[in-house]
Every structure is written in structure tokens, then in C-alpha cells.
């Protein structure tokens, strides 16, 4: 049996150390079983040694192995004490200094006791194995006196035994020195620049995304441009697929201390370290890994369009299609359709050719350098997604095709000729690009300024012309809005409206350039028109059955649950009007299907009254899935993702074949 336990892994108490300890424990149990079955044969030549050898083996089985088990129990007890101290330290409230100090001291003492016990445990394994080797050596030494032909083998065994004794003594001395070192310093369970590509690893607390918001202690590591965690000996779970899509920041919005947040375009992961020093170390490690991922990005041997062609050809001969192929097809479709929009063949901010990234709330394409700068602005300014790495929902592709670089630059670079700042090129330094992007989207230096008049105007369709007559013209005239079908034959000139009212009216008319212009001028995406039952721009887009307009407003922060004066939110209106695609979209974006209007009707009741089988199906599946997920996560299960396939089918129909959703059930009871 080979005993090889790494000291650093022992101190970190990593999953690798636990796995090695488990192997040693299994080997000792197996050895104990075998030794109990050993019967030393009786030969005249070794009859004098039989009693001595049996005594040694009996002592090893009955005393040494039993003592080893006692030490193992003490090791497990110290491990449980350490976990309890870590949990109490993590739960200590930020504002109670005495509790924090008491929890920190208790954690420090528990950690020292555990590490001392861990070293004693490892040393105990070695000493007991040395005792066994001693018994074996004596057996062969006695046997050598009668069996001279084993002299060579005995000499080799004696040399190995001597070397083992020396190694054991050396390791025992090292253990004693490490015992002393533990009392002097605290070693963090962290790595940096590991030869195996692990940039950082150690234990962190992770808050669950379920309704209970429970905290679990997991072994995290940063490796291969990914953030992963491991639970005991199970396979690692990937938290972040590509660190280039993420940002990391400290979090002080909850009661726990030493928290930080890793934010990606699709989700946010809240983590907690054991101390402020560990928190800063993890934040720095994630930031450095993000920077390294951008610097070490390898050029692909094929262009994005060639990759799309290869994916299409490879899928022609297959009858079925996996999730990976679906994601590649989705990315290829997004790349082809989005780059086909005027101006999208070059980066919106620096002009680099064939951009492979996009800002989904702005509706523009970006190169990889500019996408990193956009990501650093925060999701309230720009939400970055890859055109080749991420999967794209059909409504997002439809939204991107409604805008584009040319349209957005007419808004955000309207006064570029009036200022001396020069727009960066693809070869410009990153600092120049960063300065330009912040001036363009954060400070908005290049858009047309609005006059202060007319900012508080209430919007009424019947008085639109009266409002225009009393409001001064804006310096940057808006393109005339397309008329709403069956509303009026003439084009509407709403240039006198303030940004909120302009967004409200443009949402009803599905005019994306004007909506983007209104948001650029500071329109409140949740602006309320008190003259029309406290309706919002999102509810106006629902009334027009404008799927892409709703997606645009949601990506820019519209509240999917904001209700009008009748207590009806966008989901209520979509259900009443029978817009199945919009109902599907709102449910995916977290709409409350239990909300009741003033008539105490929730969307499911309304859908049943209207005999809309598709909407009833979506609402009931969403409700059942949420209940199942909450139950499964409470018991540690992953839940069923079958409902995602149903929602995906409805999303595709709503974007590509909306006529298929125009149906009613003949039986209102379903």
C-alpha cells in the first residue's frame, strides 16, 4: 500500500485531499480484513519464529488499526467543528462587532485544531504502516536464518525498510515543523498560476438562485477561462462558460460580509469568502483571468461565415439534432441576419470589419475590444452578447434586425461634425476607444440636445396637435412616425413631445429608431401616461402586438409586471388580446402569472374565459414548472427543463409563423 498525501492539499482541506484520505481509509480497511485471514504455516524450520510473528500481526490488527480508527473519528469530529465555525463566521451580522470578533476567533481556533488533527491523522497512518513493516521485516529476518536462498531478497527488503525508516523520520520531523508553522500563520486555500491551468481555487459560499436563497459551501476554481465549483467528489459544475462575458464586483447589498458578485449576460452569481483578504484575492483573480482571456484569444482558422457553412453541411445528413447543434445554428443565424443589416459589417464604434459581438439593448454590432469596453460600462448601459458563442432567441434576432449601427449612430453621433473629438479607428489604442465609448453612450456628448419646454406634457391622442402647437420645436427634428393602422391616414409629427411621451407613442407605432432616440434622450422606459389609465410604453407595444418592440423595451429595463390603473400588467393585456407570442415572452422574462386585476382575475382565468388553449397551456406550464423547481431545489435536485422546449417552439412560431398562433379552442373548459 502506497501512502502519498500532499501537505499543501492537507492544509487547504481540498476535495483532492479528501479523496486521497478516502483511498487510504479504504486500503486500511481492506488490509485489516486480509490480515485477519492470515494463517502463518507451521514448518519445523520456522517454528521458533511463528509465535513472534503472530503476536506482531495480532497487535497490529487489534491495537494499531483500532487506534487508527479512533484517530480517524477525532479527525472527522474536528472537521465537523471547523465546518460549524465557518458557518457561524459566515452568518455573523455585519453590524455586530462583538459577534464578528467572537466568530472570527472561534474559526481561527477551529482551523488550527483541524489542521493539527489532520497532520496527526496523516502521521498516524504512516506510523501504523511502519509498525506493520516492522512485523514483516522481523518475519523475513527470522526466516532468513533457515532459508539462505532468500538472502538477496532479504537484503533488498532490509534496504527498503531502512530507507522507509529514514523517510518516515524525515517526514515526522517535517510534520513537527509544520505543526509549529500552523500556530504562527493562517494559510488561505488559494492557488495562483497553477501548472495545471488553475488560476485560483478555494472554498466559497454560494447563494442558491431558488426561492429559499440558501447558502452552500463549495470548492471553486478558475480554470480554462471558466469559473467552476465542485461538491465533494462529484464532477465540477460550470458557473461561467466564458469569463470574457463577465464582470466582477464587491456586493454590500446583503447582510453577509465579504460578498462579491460575478455577473454575466444571462445570470448573476453571489459568492462569499471567509475574509476580506480572500474576497479581494478572488476579485483580483477573476479580473486578471478576464484580462488574460482577452489577451490570449486565439484567431480562429475559419471565418464566422465559414463556420456557419460547415455547421449547416454537417447537419444535413443527421436526422436528429442535439442542443449543441441547435446553439450553433442559432448563432450562425444571428450572425448572418444581424450582419446583413446596413452598417453592421463594421464595428459600430471603431469600424473594425466582421464584428462578432453585439449590444442587445442598443441593437449594434461590436468588435471584441469594444465589446469588452461596453461590458465594463454595466448592463444598465449596454448588454453584450456574442454572435458566435451564445444562443440567440428569435425575438432577439428580430430586435437586432430592426435597428443596426447606421440607425444608432445617427442618434448617438448626430453632432459628431460639431465637435473636435476624433472617432477612433480599428487600429487605435484601447484607451482612445474607451474614452470615445464613454463619451458616446454614458455622457452622450454627441446627441442632439432637447429644449426644456414640454417636458411635463401629458400625452392624449385627441390633443396631440394642440400639444404640438404650444411646444417649441426641437433642435434635432425626428423622422415622421409611420401611422398606426386604422388610426389616421396622415403621418404624425410628435417632435414636440418630451422623451417619455415620445417613447410611449413610438412603442404603439413600432417605430424603433424613434424609440431608441427617446431612450438616448433620457426617456423613462416605465413612463406612465396618467391620461390613459396609467398605461406604459410596454403596454402600448402589447396593444400593437409588437413582439420586437416589447423585447426592446424589456432589454432596456422595462418592468414586465408594472400594471395600469385597472391593475393589469403586460401579461394581462397580452392574454386579453390573445397575443400568444407576447405571453410566452413575458413569462420567460419573469412576469407574475398570479397577479390579479381590479376584477380579481389573473391571466389564467382570463385565458380560460377567452377560450385560448395555447395561452392557458403556457401559463399552466410556467406555474407548474416554477413549483416543481422550487420543490426540487429544496431537495437538491436539478428540476425538469422540458418546458423550455415548449417555450422555444412558441417563440419560434411567434417570430417566424405568427399566423399559427391565431386559434381558439371550441371547449372553454379544456
N, C-alpha and C positions, 0 to 999 in steps of 0.2 A: 504493500500500500504506500503510495507516494503522498506526502503531506506538503503542499505548497500554498502558503497563504501570504498574500501581499500586505505589507504593513500599511501602506497608504490607503488601500481599499478597506482595511480593518478600521482605520481611523474615520474614514468617511461613512462607514456602515452602508456601503452602496449595494445595489442588487447583485452585483458581481460577487462581493464578499459573502452575502447571504447564500448565494448559490454554491460557492466553494465550501462554506461551512456545512451546508446540507449534504454535499457529496461526502465530506469527512464523516459526518454522523452516520450516514448510510453504510460507509465502509466499516466503521467500528461495530455497528450492529451485525453486519454480515460476518465479521471476524469473530465476534462473540459467539455467534451460532456455530461456526465451524469448529472453534476451539472446544466447545462443549462436547463435540462428537469425536474429538481426538482420543485415540487409544494407543498408548506407546506399546509397541510389540515387545514381547519378552524373548530375549536371546541371552544365552549364557555369557556372551562376551560383554554385553552392556547391562547385565542385571544389576550391577553396582550403581549405575547412573540413573536407572529408571525412577527410583523414588525421588531423587533430587529434581529431575525434570518435571515429573508430575506435580511436585509441590510448587514449582515456579509457575506452571500453567494454571494450577488451581488458584494461586494467589492473584494472577493476572485477571482471571475470569471473575472471581468472587469479590476481589477488593479493588483492583485498579480500574476495571471497567465500571464498577458501581460508583467509585469516586468520580470517574469521568462524567457519569450521568448526573451526579449531584452538582458538579461544576456547571454542567450544561443547563440545569434548572436555574441556577443562580444567574447565568448569562441571560437566559430568557426573561427572568424577573427584572434584571437591570434594564433590559431592552424595553420592557413594558413601562418601567418607571420613566425612562427617557422620553418615550412617546407621550406619556401623560404630562411630563414637564413641558414638552414642546407645545402640546395643545393648550396648556394653561398660559404659556408665554404668548402664544398667538392670539388668545382670546382676551388678554389683558387690555382694558379700555385705554384709549389714548389719553384721556384726561385725568386718570387716577394714577398719580406718580408713584405712590407707595405700593400699589398693586403691581405696577410695571416693574419696579425695582425688585419686589419680592419674587415675581415670576422669573425675572432675568437671573437672579441669584440661584433660584431653585433649578433653572435649566442648566446653568453653568455647573453646579454641583452634580446634577444627574448625568450630564455629558461626561464629566471627568470619571465618575464612578463606573459608567458604562464602558468607557474606553479602557479603564484599568481592568475591568472584569473581562472584556473582550481579549485583551492581551494575556490575562491569566488563563483564559479558556484555550487560546492557541498554544500557550506554553504547556498546559496540562496534556493536550493531545500529544505533543512531542515527548514529554517525559514518560507518558504511559507506553508510547511506542518504543521508547528507549528501554523500558523495563522488559517489554516483550523480546526485543532484540537481545537483551542480556540473557534471557532464558534460552533463546535459540542458540546463542553463542556457547553457552555452557554445555548445552546438549551435544553440539558438534565437537567441542573441545574434549569432552569425555569420550565421545565416540572415536575420536582420532587415535586415542591410545590403543584401541583394538583394531581399527580399520586404517592401516597405514596407507592404503591406496587412495584415501581421501585427503592426503596431506596437502596436495596442491590446492584443492578446493578449500580446505580449511584455512590455508594461508591467505587465499583471496578473500574469504569471508572475514577473517580476522582483520585484514587491512580495511575492508569496507566498514567493519564495526568500529575500528579505531577512528576512521575518518568521520563516521557518523557521530561518535562521541565528541570529537573536536568541533564539528559543525554545530552540534547541539549546544556545547559550552559557549561557542561564539554567539549563537543566536540567543542563548539565555542572557549573555552579557548585553547584547543589543536590546533585548526586551527590557532589561533593567534600566538602561539608559533612556529608552523611550517612555517608560513609566515616569521617570523623572522629568522628561520633556513635557509630558502631558500636564503636569502640575504647573508648568511655567507659562504655557501659551495655549490658545484655543485655535484649532486648525479648522478652517472652513472646508466644507465638502464641495470644493470647486476645482476645476481644471482650467488650464489655458493653453491653447496651441498644442493639443494632444497629438501625438504622431498618427493616431487613427482618424484624424479629422474632427475630433470633438473640441469645439472652441470653448465650451463651458458645460459643466454638469453639476448637479446637486439637488437636494430636496427643496421643494417649494410647496406651498399650499395653493390649491386651485379651487376657485369658486365654480360650482356647477351652474349650468345655464337653465336648470329646471326651476319650477316654482318655489322650491324649498331653499334655493340658494345655499346649499350646503358646501362646506369646505373639506377638501380631501388632500392628504399629503401624498405627493407623487415625486418620483425621481425624474427630473427634467434634464435635457441636454440640448445643446445647439450643435448640429452636425449636418454636413452636406447641404448647407443653405436652408435647413429646416429646423423648426422648434418641435421637439417630440417629448413625450413623457412615458414612463413605464410604471406599471403597477405590479409589484413583486416580481415574479418570474415570467410574466406574460409578455407577449410581443409589444414593442413600442407602438404608441398611438401618435400619429402626426397631428399636431395642433395647427401649424402653419406650413403649407406646402412650399411657399417661395417667400423668403424674407424680404425680397425686393418689393413686395406688395404691402409691406407693413411699416408701422411706426410704433415707437415705444415711449412711454411717458409715466412719471410717477402719478399715483392716484391717492388723493386725500378726501375723496367723497364718501368713504365708508368709515365705520368706527374702528376697523382694524389698522394696526400700524404696518409700516414697511411694505405697502402695497404698490404694485406698478401694473400697467396695462399694456398689452400687446394688441394693437388694432390693425386689422386687415380689412379690405373692402367688403368682405362678406360677414365678418363676425369680430367680436372683441373678447379677449381672454384676460380675466383679472387674476393676478397671482400675488402671493405674499411670501416674502423672505423672512428669515429668522432675526435679522438685524438690519440696521440702516446701512452698514458696510456691505452686507450681502446684497441689499437692494440696489445700491449704486453699482456694485460689481456686475450684477445681472443686466442692468440697464445699459451700462457701457459695453458689455459683451454683445448684446443684441444690436446696438448701434454699430459697433465695429463689424459685425457679421453682415449687416445690411450694406455697409460701405464696401466690404470685401466682395460681396456678391455682385455689385455693380462693376467693380474693377476687374473681376475675374470672369466676366461674362464672355463666353467663347462665341465666336462667329459661327453661325450655322452654315453647313456646307451647301444647303439648298435655300433658295429664296422662299418666303412665305407662300407665294403662289404655287411654286413647285411642290412644296409640302402638301398643299391642299389637293393638287392634282394626284399625287401619289396616294393620298388617303382615299380619294374618290375611286381610283382604279383598283385599289386593294379591296374595297368594299363591294365591287360589282359582283364578284363571284361568291360572296357569302350570303347564306340565307338568313342568318340571324345577325344581330349587331349588339355588342356589349356597350357598357356605359362609357368605356374609354373611347370607342369609335364614335359614339354619339357626341361626346365632348369635342373630339377633333373636327367632326362635321360641323358642329355649331360654331367652332372657332373659325373654320375656313369660310363658312357662310358670312359670318360677321366681317371677316377681313375683306372678302370680295365685295360685299354690298356697301360697307362703310367707305372703303377706299374709292368706290365708284362715284361718290358724291363730289361735286365740284370743290376743288381746293384741298381735298383730303389726301391727295397723293404726297403732300409735303406736310411736315410738322407745322402746326398752327402758329407756333411761337418762334421757331428758328429756321424753318424751311427745309430741314433735312428730309431726303427722299424716303419713300416707303416706310412711314411710321407704323409701328406695331402696337401702340398703346393708345388709350382713349380716356377722355374725361366724360363720364356718362351723364353728369348733371349739366355740363356745359355743351355737350354734343360735338366735341372736337377730337381730332387725332393728334398724337404726340409721339416724339421720338423717346428713346429710353432715358436720355438725360433730362429732358424737360418733364417727363412723367415723374421722375424722382423729385424734382423741384415742386411739382404740383402736389405730390403726396405730402411733402413737408408743410404745405400750407394748411392742411387739415381738411377733413371731409366736409366741413361747412363751406369751404370754397371750391374744392374740386375732389371728385371721387374717381380714382384712377383704376382702370381695368385693362388687362392685356387682351389684344385682339387675337392672339395665337395661343395663349396658355389657359385662359379662362373659358368656361362655358357661357354661352350667351342665350338669354331668353328671347323669344321672338319679339316681344313688345319693346325690349331694349334696342334690338336692331332697328325696329321700325322708328323708334325715337331718334336714334343716331342719324337715320336717313332723312329726317325732317329738318335737321339743322346743318351742321357742317362748318368747316373752317372759314369758308368765304362769308357765310351769314354772320357768324360770331365775330369775325374780325371787322366787319362793317360797323358793329356795335362797340366793341372794346378798343378799336383802333380808329375811331371816327375822326379824331383830331390829331392823328399822327403827323400830319404835314405841318401842323401849327407849332409843334414843339421840337426842341433841338435834340432830344434823346433819339439815338440811332437804334433801330431794331437789330438784334443780334442775328448772325448767320449760323449755319450748322457748324462751322469751324471756330466759332467764338468761344472764349473760355467759359467755364461753368458759372463763374461769378457774374459775368455780364448777363448770361441767360437768367440767372436767379433774380438779379436786380430788375430786369425787364418784366419778368413774370409777376413779381410782387407789385410793381408799379401798375401793371395792366389789370390784374384781377383783384388785388387787395385794396390798393389805393385808388384804382380806377381813374388814373390821370388822363386817359386818352378818350373817354366817352364824352358825349355832348352833355353839358350841364343843363339842368332844368331850372326854370324860374320858380320862385317861391309861391306864386299865386296858384290858386286852385288846388292846393294840397289836401284840403279837408272836404272836398266836394263829395256829396253822396251821389251814387250812380242810380239813376232811374231811366229806364228805356224811353219812357214817354217824354222826358225832359232833357234828352241828350243834346238837342240842338240849343235849348235855352242855356244850358251849361256852357256850350262852346261859345255862345255869343258874349258871355260875361267873363271869359277866361282868356288871358293873354296867350299868344302863340308861343310855342317852344322854339328854342334856337335850332334844334335839330328835328326837322319835320319827320313824322312817322310815315312809312308807306301805308297807303289806304288799306283798310281791312276788307277782306272779302265779305260779301253779305251773307248773313245766316240764311239758309234755305227757308223759303216761305215767310220771311220776316219783313224784308223790304227789298225793292229792286235796285235801289241806289247803294253805292259804296258809302261806308261810314268813315268819317274823319274824326277820330277820337283823340287827336293830338293834344287837346286841352286838358285831358283827364290827368289826374295825379297817378303815380305808378301803381298803387294798389287797385284803383278803379280800372286802369288800363289793363292790368293783368286779368282782372275779373272778366272784362268784356272780351279780351283776346282769347281767353280759355273757352268761352262759349262758341267763338268763331273758329277755333282750332288754328289760330294764326301763330305759329311757333316763333318766327322772328320777332314779332311784337311782344310775345310773352317773355322771350329772352331779354329783349330790350328793357321791359318793365322791371324784371328782376335785377338787371345790371344797374338800374337807377334806384335801387333800394326798395322795390315793392315788397310788401309783406305777403309771403306766399299763402298765409292764412287770413288774409284781409277779409273783413266781414262787411257785407252790404246790408246795413240795417233797414234800408228802404225796401228790400226784397227778402223778408223773412230771415234775415241774418245769413243769407247764403254766402258761400265761399267760392273762390275760383275752382277748387276741385269739384264742388257740387255742380258748378256750371259746365265743366267738362263732362261730367256724368250725364247731364241733361242732353248734351250733344252726342253721347255715345262715342266720345273721343278717347280711345284706348291709349294712344301715344301721348296725348295731352295730359291724361291722368298720370301716366308714368313719368312724364317730365316734371310735373308738379310734385309728385312723391319723391323723386330723386333730389329735388331742391328743398325738401323739408316740409312738405305739406302734411298736416295732421290727418291721418286716414280715419280718425274717429271724431273729428270736430263736427258737431251737429248744428243744424239751423234752429230757428225759433220753435219749430214743431218737434224738436228732439230727434230729427232724422239726420243721420250721417251719410257719407257717400255710399256705404253699403246698403242702407235703407233705400236710397234713391235708385241705385243700380238694380236692386231687387224689384222695386215697384215698376220700373220701366222695362224689366225683363232683359237687361244687358248682361248676359251670362259671362262674357269675356271680362267685363269690369268687375263683376262679383268675384271671379277667380283671381284677378289681380289684387283686389283689396284683401282677400283672405290670405294670399301669400305675403302681403305687406303688414299683416297683423291686425286686421280690422276686428272689432268686437262683435261677434255674431249673437251675443246675448243682450246687446243694448236695446232698450225699448223706447219707442217714441211716445208722444203725448197720449196716444190712444192705447198705450201699453202693449204694442205689438213689436215683436222682434223680427229680424229678417226672415227667419224660418217660417213664422206664422204668415207673413206677407206672401212669401213664395208659395206656400200651400194654398192660400186664398186665391192667388193668381194662377194656380194650376201649372206652375213652371217646374217640370220634373228635373231639368238639368240643374237649376239653381238650388232646389231642395237637396239634390244629391251632393252638390259641392258643400253646402252649409252643414249638412249632417256628417259628411266625411271629415270636414275640418274640425267639427266639435268632437267627434269620436276619436280622431287622431290625437287631439290635444289631451283628452282624458286618458287615453292609453299611454301616451308618452309620459305624462306626469306620474302615472302609476308605475310604469316600467323603470323610469329613472329613480324613483324612490326605492326600488328593489335592486338597483344596479344593472338593469337590462338596457339594451340599446333602443328598443322600440321597433316598430314596423314602418318602413319607408314606402310601402306600396302606394300610399295616397299620392306621393309625388308623381308617379307615372300618370295618374288620373289628372292631376292639375297640369302636368306638362301637355297632355293631349288637348285639354281645354284651351290652354294658352296658344298652342299652335293653330287651333281652329279659329280662335278669336282674332289672330293676326293675319292668317292666310286664307281661311274659308269662313268668314263670319256668317254667311248665309246658312250654314249648317246648324247654327245655334238658334235660329228663329223657329222655334217649335214649342208647342204647348201639349200638355197631357190632357187626354179626354177624361181621365178619372182624377178628380181633385183629392181623393184620399190616398193615392199612390199605394 
